């Protein structure tokens, strides 16, 4: 009796793939992490922008990471309109 071929022992739908080199993973991992952090930062800035807009404070167009500084300036100018937790 002949032994079974490796192809017949594989589960249905299994396909061999080429594993990328560890160097490519070491390059892509920081890039993927950075992209995720940039997305989280943008989402947080947009949430803060929306919260400030509800109380009448508009940050405006923020380029080069100035939205945080602009938000702090707006809150410092009008502490009576914002809660203490937002300002500190």
SULVEN-V900321 format. One line per field, one symbol per residue. ss: DSSP state (H for helix, E for strand, L for the rest). burial: b if it has 16 or more other ideal C-beta (glycine too) atoms within 10 Angstrom, else e. A space follows every 10 residues. Layout:
# SULVEN-V900321
ss=???
burial=???
This chain:
# SULVEN-V900321
ss=LLLLLHHHHL LLLLLLLLLL LHHHHHHHHH HHHHHHHHHH HHHHHHHHHH HHHHLLLLLL LLLLLLHHHH HHHHHHHLLL LLLHHHHL
burial=eeeeeeeeee eeeeeeeeee eeeeeeeeee eeeeeeeeee eeeebeebbe ebeeeebebe eeeeeebeeb beebbeeeee ebeeeeee
